[in-house]
Amino acid sequence: MTATAYIESIEAKAERNRAIVEQARSKLMPNQTKTGGDSGDSGDTAPHKGLQRPHSDRATGDSGDRLPRAHFELLHEWNDGRAPGVYWVAVISDKESGAAIGEADPIWICSPLNIAALTRDPQSSEWGRLLVFPDNDGKEHRWAMPMRMLAGSGEELRAELLSEGLVIASHPTTRRMVTDYIAREKPEVTARCVARTGWHGDVFALPRETFGDSAAEPVIFQTAAPDGVALGQAGTLEGWRDHIAVRCAGNSRLVLALSCAFAGPCIGLLSAEGGGVHLRGGSSTGKTTAATVAASAYGPPSFVRTWRQTDNALEGIASLHSDLLLILDEMGQLDPKHAGAVAYMLANGQGKGRSRRDGSPRAVATWRVMFLSTGEVGLSDLVTQAGGKVRAGQEVRVIDLPADAGAGLGLFDRVPDGVAPGAFADDLKRAAGTHYGTALPAFLRALVAEPEKARTVLRSMRDALARDLAGDHADGQVRRVADRFALIAAAGELATAYGLTGWQPEEAENAIRQCFAAWLVGRGTKGAAEPAAMLAQVRAFLEAHGESRFTAWSADSGARTVNRAGYRRHTDNGPEYYVEREAFRRELAAGFDPQQVARALIAAGALIPGGDGRADNKVRLPDGRNTRVYRIGPALWEGES
């Protein structure tokens, strides 16, 4: 019998039950109408004070006889001709005396639904219920449902249950009983609910499964949307290793992407700061292949999300990927106005502060996330496109790495003999659609088995490699980037030691060294990024406006310069500019602290300071004014690379 036919037969039986109840009433109380009744009648209404748990005994009278009482019953298998499911058993009562005189036939409410545990957070708030039920394929679903979903009519709750595979009666009165059943059940087990994925002590919580759990107080991820993270499994771990991970060996960007997948859970294990790597390159470079390969450690290709989100939506997505890898494709789809703020938000792990209707603050969403991004443009391109200024902190949080490995094969350093790069990319993407989702659970099981040992190994490998990458005299920004690259390498090496990747030892480390070197070439220096950016901005301004806005020192007194910013004078070594103080502050140093810009110019030998210890000079200009200006010399261009 199909599920539809079964429900129809159940509902037909429910209608017969109602007829039986009405017939009993008419015999007992011939003077009462069929629609009459008082608050004590529970013939075919929703459950109320007569509710009993499915396994409860019925009430017992003075004579020792068991009295009928309205209650729910849960059947896990066929029994006395009744199919598995939750049933509502109403009572037939004497309206005049209120005494229960019998039970109506059970009414089928839904397929088997077990309320396995009460859930609440450590502050004894955010109460919920752990629901466990099979779908039509026999696959078990587990969902920690927040009790706030019962606040309304229950439609949102039923919609989620239906989408998860629970079969619910279609009659309006009957289907509403599902919420009553969930609300009234009082299981003996109490679990601790958490609102984000990832580490909670030495326990790792995922939407459908918890690793390293304890029987004393189970830890359960509780959410109103059980499918917020597109995890899933297909194939075997051996198939994933042989068809995907092993074939990535020798390709620095692919090894980086897979190591990022393993680094996601490691940032929480070490309490490291979040951040991401952005693979930037032209179309058909292979960026999407890297994203798909990384996603295969977690689930199907749909695990990859896009940057086309509002900042509020990204906040919610990040909280669902805490201590996991968040993969975001096509950065060019991100609103340029929000690009800089989003970079800080994702890496810093904290959402916006919001208030309730009464003005009191809501709890701020928090997370720790490693993210892998792809796109034809970088974060700096988007920020400048919106008229903003790129900050060094943004570049440290989102590491901009060229997707092209420089071997003439796009993303790849090498491809199998006789296979074109495009065909190799297609093979990897096909394999990622067949073998996926087995590596993450295996990695988590290994981590929770000996978490302290894993911490020690990860920390030791990360610190040693970070020191080697950054060197002794690197700026703090470079050291932070080196730390993240080193953590990614350590996670890849640990996964290799667990037998998950099939790589040779140091495969991940060598790949990360290559990627770090490429990033450093793009950055241009191991020093701080801000001074270089300041010098570049001053240099660009003078190159663009040196002729139009700076009057020649030897020009006729009647010469006019529109919107003049100062004077220029030719020397044997090159042009020298005398910049008006306000022009320097508002334009040459726009977006930066003018004093810091002046110090950076002095350190580079490009600004000639005054003899009184000030950055500006008191000079008599050709127009007769004796005023202070910033004197920028030809050395500004000597350090240009």
DOLUMPA-897968 format. One record per residue (C-alpha): residue in three letters; x, y, z. Coordinates in steps of 0.25 Angstrom, whole numbers, plus 5000, padded with zeros to 4 digits. Layout:
// DOLUMPA-897968
ALAXYZ;...
//
This chain:
// DOLUMPA-897968
MET500050005000;THR500550144996;ALA500750255007;THR499650335001;ALA498650215001;TYR499050175015;ILE498750325020;GLU497450315013;SER497050185020;ILE497450245033;GLU496650365031;ALA495450285027;LYS495650205040;ALA495650335048;GLU494350385042;ARG493750245046;ASN494350275060;ARG493550405061;ALA492250345056;ILE492450235068;VAL492650345078;GLU491450425073;GLN490550295074;ALA491050265088;ARG490650405092;SER489250395086;LYS489050265094;LEU489550315107;MET488950455106;PRO487750445097;ASN487350585100;GLN488650645096;THR488950695082;LYS490150635075;THR490850765074;GLY490650795089;GLY491750775100;ASP492550835111;SER494050855114;GLY494150715119;ASP493850655105;SER495050595098;GLY494350515087;ASP495050575075;THR495650705079;ALA497150725081;PRO497850675093;HIS497750755106;LYS497850715121;GLY497550575119;LEU498850555111;GLN499750435115;ARG501150395110;PRO501050275100;HIS501650185110;SER500850235122;ASP499850145130;ARG498450185130;ALA497850245142;THR497250145153;GLY495950165160;ASP495650135175;SER495249985171;GLY496549965165;ASP496049965151;ARG496850035140;LEU496050155135;PRO496150205121;ARG496850335118;ALA497250415106;HIS498650395102;PHE499650375091;GLU500250245087;LEU501450215079;LEU501650085071;HIS502950055064;GLU502449935057;TRP501149875052;ASN500249835064;ASP498749775064;GLY498649825050;ARG499149965053;ALA500250025045;PRO501450085051;GLY501250235056;VAL500750325066;TYR499250305070;TRP498350395078;VAL497350315086;ALA496150395091;VAL495150345102;ILE493650335101;SER493150405114;ASP491750425120;LYS491350565118;GLU490550575131;SER491450505140;GLY492750535133;ALA493150385135;ALA494050325125;ILE493250205119;GLY494150155108;GLU495250185097;ALA495050225083;ASP495850155072;PRO497250215072;ILE497450325061;TRP498750325053;ILE499450455054;CYS500850435047;SER501850325044;PRO502750285056;LEU503350405063;ASN504150385076;ILE504350505085;ALA505750455090;ALA506250565099;LEU505950695105;THR507050805101;ARG507550935107;ASP508751015107;PRO509751025119;GLN508951145124;SER507651065124;SER507051145113;GLU506751115098;TRP505950985102;GLY505650885091;ARG505350745087;LEU506150645080;LEU505350575070;VAL505750445064;PHE504950385052;PRO505050295040;ASP504650345026;ASN504050255015;ASP505350205011;GLY505650155026;LYS506750255028;GLU506750315042;HIS506650465044;ARG507150535056;TRP506750685058;ALA506850765071;MET505650855069;PRO505550985077;MET504350995085;ARG504051135080;MET503651075067;LEU502351035075;ALA502051185078;GLY501151205065;SER500151115058;GLY501251005056;GLU501251015041;GLU502751045040;LEU503050925049;ARG502150835041;ALA502750885028;GLU504150845033;LEU503750705038;LEU503050685024;SER504250725017;GLU505150625025;GLY504250515022;LEU503250505033;VAL501850465028;ILE500750545035;ALA499250525034;SER498550625025;HIS497250655033;PRO497450795039;THR496950755053;THR497850625053;ARG499150685047;ARG499050795058;MET499250695068;VAL500650675064;THR501050795071;ASP500350755084;TYR501050625084;ILE502350685083;ALA502050795094;ARG501450695104;GLU502550585103;LYS503550585115;PRO504650485112;GLU505650455123;VAL506850485116;THR507350635116;ALA508450685106;ARG509250805105;CYS508850885092;VAL509850975084;ALA509451075074;ARG510751065065;THR511550955059;GLY512950915064;TRP513650895076;HIS512950905090;GLY514050855099;ASP514550725093;VAL513250695086;PHE513050735072;ALA511550765068;LEU511050745054;PRO509550765050;ARG509350615049;GLU510450555058;THR511250585070;PHE512750535071;GLY513350505084;ASP512050515092;SER511850465106;ALA510650385111;ALA510550475124;GLU510050595116;PRO509950585101;VAL510350705093;ILE509350735081;PHE509350845070;GLN508050915071;THR507450995060;ALA506151035053;ALA506750995039;PRO507350845040;ASP507950855026;GLY508650985028;VAL509950915024;ALA510050835012;LEU510750715017;GLY510550575011;GLN511250445008;ALA511450364995;GLY512450254992;THR513450215001;LEU514650275008;GLU515650195000;GLY514950234987;TRP515050384991;ARG516550364995;ASP516850294982;HIS516050364972;ILE516250504978;ALA517250534988;VAL518350444982;ARG518150514969;CYS518350654975;ALA519750614979;GLY520750704972;ASN519850814970;SER520050924980;ARG518650994979;LEU517950864980;VAL518650814992;LEU518450954998;ALA516950944996;LEU516850805002;SER517750845014;CYS516850965016;ALA515650855018;PHE516450785029;ALA516950925035;GLY515450965037;PRO515350875050;CYS516750905054;ILE516551055056;GLY515551025068;LEU516450915073;LEU517651015075;SER516751135077;ALA517351205065;GLU516751325058;GLY515951305046;GLY516251355032;GLY516251315018;VAL517051295005;HIS516451354992;LEU516851284979;ARG516951394969;GLY517051374954;GLY516351384941;SER515251304935;SER515551154932;THR516751164941;GLY516251044950;LYS515751114962;THR514451044962;THR515150914962;ALA515950944974;ALA514650984981;THR513950864977;VAL515150774981;ALA515150844995;ALA513650824997;SER513750674994;ALA514350655008;TYR513050705014;GLY511950675004;PRO511350684990;PRO511750794981;SER510550874986;PHE511350894999;VAL512051014991;ARG511351144993;THR511451274986;TRP511851414990;ARG510451464985;GLN509951484999;THR509551605007;ASP510451625019;ASN509351585028;ALA509251455021;LEU510751425021;GLU510651445036;GLY509651335037;ILE510451245028;ALA511751265035;SER511051225049;LEU510651095042;HIS512051065037;SER512751095050;ASP514051005051;LEU513750965037;LEU514251005024;LEU513351115017;ILE513451115002;LEU513051234995;ASP513051244979;GLU513151364971;MET513551484979;GLY513151574968;GLN511751554972;LEU511951614986;ASP511351754987;PRO512651844987;LYS512051944997;HIS512051825007;ALA513351755003;GLY514351815014;ALA513351795025;VAL513051655021;ALA514551615021;TYR514651665035;MET513351605040;LEU513651465034;ALA515051465040;ASN514751525053;GLY513651425056;GLN512551525061;GLY511251575055;LYS510551705057;GLY509951745070;ARG508451755069;SER507351795078;ARG506051725082;ARG504651805080;ASP504851855094;GLY506251905092;SER506951805100;PRO508151745092;ARG508051605085;ALA509151505087;VAL510251535076;ALA510551415067;THR511951365068;TRP512751265060;ARG514151215056;VAL514251195041;MET515351165031;PHE514851205017;LEU515351175003;SER514951274993;THR515051284978;GLY514851394968;GLU515351474956;VAL515551594965;GLY516151614978;LEU515651674991;SER516451804988;ASP515851814975;LEU514451814981;VAL514851914992;THR515452014982;GLN514351994973;ALA513352054984;GLY514352164986;GLY514852104999;LYS516252085004;VAL516951955005;ARG517451925019;ALA518551835022;GLY517651765033;GLN516751725021;GLU517851665013;VAL518351585025;ARG516951535028;VAL516751495013;ILE518051445007;ASP518051484992;LEU518751364985;PRO518851354970;ALA518151234965;ASP519051214953;ALA520251124958;GLY521151184948;ALA521351054940;GLY520551084928;LEU519450994932;GLY518551094939;LEU518251044954;PHE519150914952;ASP520550894954;ARG520450764946;VAL519450674940;PRO519450524937;ASP520250484924;GLY519350504912;VAL518250574919;ALA517950724916;PRO517750814927;GLY516250834924;ALA516050684924;PHE516750664937;ALA515850774943;ASP514650704938;ASP515050564943;LEU515350624957;LYS513950694957;ARG513250564953;ALA513950484964;ALA513550594974;GLY512150574970;THR512250424973;HIS513150414985;TYR512950514996;GLY512650545010;THR513450425016;ALA514750495019;LEU514250595029;PRO513550495039;ALA514850405038;PHE515650525042;LEU514750575053;ARG514750425059;ALA516250425059;LEU516350565066;VAL515350535077;ALA516050405080;GLU517250475085;PRO516950625085;GLU518150665093;LYS519150595085;ALA518550655072;ARG518650795078;THR520150765082;VAL520450715068;LEU519750825061;ARG520350935069;SER521750885068;MET521650875053;ARG520951005051;ASP521951085060;ALA523251025053;LEU522751045039;ALA522251185042;ARG523551225047;ASP524251165035;LEU523351235025;ALA523351375032;GLY524851385036;ASP525351465047;HIS525051605042;ALA523751595036;ASP522651695039;GLY521451655048;GLN520551645037;VAL521451545029;ARG521551465042;ARG520051455043;VAL519951405029;ALA521051305031;ASP520351255043;ARG519051225035;PHE519851165023;ALA520551075034;LEU519251035040;ILE518750995027;ALA519950915024;ALA519950845038;ALA518550805036;GLY518850745023;GLU520050665029;LEU519250615041;ALA518150565031;THR519250495023;ALA519750435036;TYR518350385039;GLY518350315026;LEU517250395019;THR517950465007;GLY518950365002;TRP520050465000;GLN521450455004;PRO521950525016;GLU522250675014;GLU521350675002;ALA520450785009;GLU521650855014;ASN522350875001;ALA521050914994;ILE520851025005;ARG522251075004;GLN522051094989;CYS520751164991;PHE521351255002;ALA522451294993;ALA521451334982;TRP520751414992;LEU521951484996;VAL522351514982;GLY521051584980;ARG521151664992;GLY522551704989;THR523151715003;LYS523251645016;GLY523051785023;ALA521751855027;ALA520851875016;GLU520352015020;PRO521652095017;ALA521752035003;ALA520252065001;MET520452205006;LEU521652224997;ALA520952174985;GLN519752264987;VAL520652384988;ARG521452344976;ALA520152324968;PHE519552454971;LEU520852534967;GLU520952454954;ALA519452484951;HIS519452624955;GLY520952674954;GLU520752754942;SER519352804944;ARG519252844958;PHE520652884962;THR521153014956;ALA522553014951;TRP523553084960;SER524053174949;ALA522753204943;ASP522253354940;SER521653414952;GLY520353424943;ALA520253274941;ARG518953214946;THR518853074951;VAL517453024953;ASN517252954967;ARG518652974970;ALA519252874980;GLY520652934981;TYR521952964973;ARG522952874965;ARG524352904963;HIS525352824953;THR526652774959;ASP527752694954;ASN527252574960;GLY525752594956;PRO524552674960;GLU524352724974;TYR522952764979;TYR522552864989;VAL521152814994;GLU520252915001;ARG519852855015;GLU518352845013;ALA518552774999;PHE519552675006;ARG518552645017;ARG517252635009;GLU517752574996;LEU519152514996;ALA518952455010;ALA517452425007;GLY516952305015;PHE518252305024;ASP518752375036;PRO519552495030;GLN520652485040;GLN520852335037;VAL520952375023;ALA521952475026;ARG522752385034;ALA522752275023;LEU523252375013;ILE524352415022;ALA524752275025;ALA524852255010;GLY525652375008;ALA524552434999;LEU524152555009;ILE525152655012;PRO524852695027;GLY524952835033;GLY526152875041;ASP525352895053;GLY524952745054;ARG523652765047;ALA523252685035;ASP522852815027;ASN523752925023;LYS523653075024;VAL523853125009;ARG523753255002;LEU522953214990;PRO522953284976;ASP521653354979;GLY522353424991;ARG521753345002;ASN522653305013;THR521853175018;ARG522053035022;VAL521952925011;TYR522352775010;ARG523552765001;ILE523552634993;GLY524852594986;PRO525252504974;ALA525552384984;LEU524052354984;TRP524352284971;GLU525652214974;GLY525052104982;GLU523952074973;SER523951934968;
//
